[in-house]
């Protein structure tokens, strides 16, 4: 049972979410897609994004990707996401940045650990939304 079905602290939020929030949520979703899943390897279920590509740049790539990830966390903060969820989001970004910075292993890790998609899901869960809700006209 999901939060939209009456269980959870944010039940009913879906119906009264402001248009401005939907715009921010769509921006977060677009950035998460760009950073984590924009490219797909044909014939496989493997997708990756700019995070994995940035990680190939020694020294600064992972920190550049972290800056974009922190922008997503800041957008969530501006939307009113609670501190405990923001902390989880920051942990995802930190884990991704630290592990992703390990040569070779970190590059492979970046393809599989999609911190921005995880963070998007945390924000959507907070509002009791799913991806289809972001596609509806407002």
Helices and strands as residue ranges (DSSP letters): G 3-5, G 13-16, H 19-36, E 39-40, E 47-48, H 50-54, H 61-78, H 83-100, H 105-112, H 115-127, H 131-135
